Amino acid sequence: MFTNVKRTFRRRDQEVLALDDVSFEVGEKEFVAIVGPSGCGKTTLLRMAAGLDFPTSGSVRVGDREVSGPGPDRAVVFQQFALFPWKTVEENIGFGLRCRGMDADARSRIVASYVELMGLQGYERAYPQQLSGGMQQRVAIARSYALDPDVLLMDEPFGALDAQTRVVMQEELIKLCRVNPRTALFITHSVEEAVYLADRVVVLTRRPGRIREILDIASVRRREGWDTHDRIEEVMDLESFVHLRTRIWRLLRERQEDAAPAGIAVKSA
Amino acid sequence: MHDLKVSAPPAASTGRLRRFWFALAAIVPLLVLWYVLTAVTHTISLGRFPSPEDVFNAARQISRGKGYAGGTMTAQVWQSSKLVLMGFAVAVGTGAPLGLLMGWSRRAEALLNPAFLLVRPIPPLAWIPLAILWFGLGDGAKIFVIWFAAFVPALINSYTGVRNIDPTLVAAARVHGASRLQLVTQVLIPGSMPMIFTGLRLSMQASWTTLVAAELVGAIFGLGHVLIVASLDIYPGMILYAMVWVGIMGALMTKALALLERRAIPWRG
């Protein structure tokens, strides 16, 4: 999917290298999470997959097509939900279907099924600002899911939620993915979240973002029977989970310490 | 955790009633003071400011027969209101779409903004002599001048409205498959609706201000014409009565806009 992607930005006549030689692939129906320190370019990677940003060199492909712009085959769930405040819950969920030109009857059937799946019954006619953050993000996830996209792109979707809501949403997302598996690219800065949700975790380094390592979680999950546990805290307590988490933390920290002296020399944040 | 955030229901009815009594408590003494100072103690000479009785007599005179300054008050009010509404409609009909266009398209902004900046510093009233030269003392001149005055706030506010739309919402629309036209109808127009209405309110005020000024300078009919004729006749009662009508009509039209706004922006609580 991503091959030799490089992205530079101009900042006050200076070329800043944001991503350097990033290559990885997301398999069919595979859930890949990208973790990395802030500013490592992980959101840029996702925006490139969405067609909202483009690589300076290298290529981003979905299927066998080069990404040339945004499209409903790659729906995005944003950190700040990005629901249309002037549309009701129903209208927000049905937005993509309406853009596609689907007639009202077919649309309302699909919308109703997602309202039920996401537990939004009774709020169909509410406006987003009348909902809590968790509810808003359910609507946003439903809006993207309803389009039946080839790839689901999620940019720190739970980053703006409080800790408890976040846990509930993580559990629900994993259930949703079991019922309805999708090719998914998930950006997060939470190591636990990545390990809990993903089949594979891509660990990026501090700027310029390079791939530090790609860890296979799915085989561990199957072997250790994580899916037999319903609750996130039970999974997080398993030795195999702790082991993976610690390993990712080490990967993130090693690079941070390497980079620290240079960082201080420039400017202490 | 996920229940509706119900906005606290303030005791709206009692609050409103209390405000009404407060308003009455402020206005009644003023009216009494007016009566006492003009009609009882004659502290204010009737040549400078009318007594309530003078105003009442003026009202009677203008509502009967041939009225005053060319017609009855009903006819004068209708004339002015008609011109305000026509000028307002022309101004808003051109200003708001142009503002949306300039907010949306950098090219349109680059093309139109210089001309706009050139014309904008000229006070609308300065156009009155030219308008009279072109259109005479008839309706055309007033509509033309109102257009200049009310056009600017309509344009600036709808422009700002588009510019203030969260770019993430535009991105969200694009990744869910919105076409350019759908982007305009589903995101840009509803997204700038609150600012468009701010513009409409300011345009309405500007329309009335300008109309009265234009009618003072050159008209054969209308509220401004009543004012100037009454001034030449040294007829304070009629001046005040016409002023009251300008106030009433301005307030009514602003109120109508507010009602329209509530219907057009149902998502704003």
HADDOCK unambig.tbl for C-alpha pairs under 7 A between the chains (distance, minus, plus):
assign (segid A and resid 50 and name CA) (segid B and resid 175 and name CA) 6.79 0.50 0.50
assign (segid A and resid 70 and name CA) (segid B and resid 174 and name CA) 5.92 0.50 0.50
assign (segid A and resid 70 and name CA) (segid B and resid 175 and name CA) 4.97 0.50 0.50
assign (segid A and resid 71 and name CA) (segid B and resid 174 and name CA) 6.69 0.50 0.50
assign (segid A and resid 71 and name CA) (segid B and resid 175 and name CA) 5.02 0.50 0.50
assign (segid A and resid 71 and name CA) (segid B and resid 176 and name CA) 6.39 0.50 0.50
assign (segid A and resid 71 and name CA) (segid B and resid 177 and name CA) 5.26 0.50 0.50
assign (segid A and resid 72 and name CA) (segid B and resid 175 and name CA) 5.45 0.50 0.50
assign (segid A and resid 72 and name CA) (segid B and resid 176 and name CA) 4.57 0.50 0.50
assign (segid A and resid 72 and name CA) (segid B and resid 177 and name CA) 4.61 0.50 0.50
assign (segid A and resid 74 and name CA) (segid B and resid 175 and name CA) 6.68 0.50 0.50
assign (segid A and resid 75 and name CA) (segid B and resid 175 and name CA) 5.38 0.50 0.50
assign (segid A and resid 75 and name CA) (segid B and resid 176 and name CA) 5.68 0.50 0.50
assign (segid A and resid 76 and name CA) (segid B and resid 175 and name CA) 6.35 0.50 0.50
assign (segid A and resid 82 and name CA) (segid B and resid 168 and name CA) 6.09 0.50 0.50
assign (segid A and resid 82 and name CA) (segid B and resid 169 and name CA) 5.33 0.50 0.50
assign (segid A and resid 82 and name CA) (segid B and resid 172 and name CA) 6.38 0.50 0.50
assign (segid A and resid 84 and name CA) (segid B and resid 169 and name CA) 6.81 0.50 0.50
assign (segid A and resid 85 and name CA) (segid B and resid 267 and name CA) 6.68 0.50 0.50
assign (segid A and resid 86 and name CA) (segid B and resid 190 and name CA) 6.66 0.50 0.50
assign (segid A and resid 86 and name CA) (segid B and resid 267 and name CA) 5.39 0.50 0.50
assign (segid A and resid 96 and name CA) (segid B and resid 176 and name CA) 4.84 0.50 0.50
assign (segid A and resid 96 and name CA) (segid B and resid 177 and name CA) 5.86 0.50 0.50
assign (segid A and resid 99 and name CA) (segid B and resid 177 and name CA) 5.91 0.50 0.50
assign (segid A and resid 99 and name CA) (segid B and resid 178 and name CA) 5.32 0.50 0.50
assign (segid A and resid 100 and name CA) (segid B and resid 177 and name CA) 6.79 0.50 0.50
assign (segid A and resid 127 and name CA) (segid B and resid 267 and name CA) 6.10 0.50 0.50
assign (segid A and resid 130 and name CA) (segid B and resid 4 and name CA) 6.22 0.50 0.50
assign (segid A and resid 130 and name CA) (segid B and resid 5 and name CA) 5.65 0.50 0.50
assign (segid A and resid 131 and name CA) (segid B and resid 4 and name CA) 5.46 0.50 0.50
assign (segid A and resid 131 and name CA) (segid B and resid 5 and name CA) 6.01 0.50 0.50
assign (segid A and resid 132 and name CA) (segid B and resid 2 and name CA) 5.99 0.50 0.50
assign (segid A and resid 132 and name CA) (segid B and resid 4 and name CA) 6.80 0.50 0.50
assign (segid A and resid 132 and name CA) (segid B and resid 5 and name CA) 6.62 0.50 0.50
assign (segid A and resid 134 and name CA) (segid B and resid 2 and name CA) 6.66 0.50 0.50
assign (segid A and resid 135 and name CA) (segid B and resid 2 and name CA) 6.15 0.50 0.50
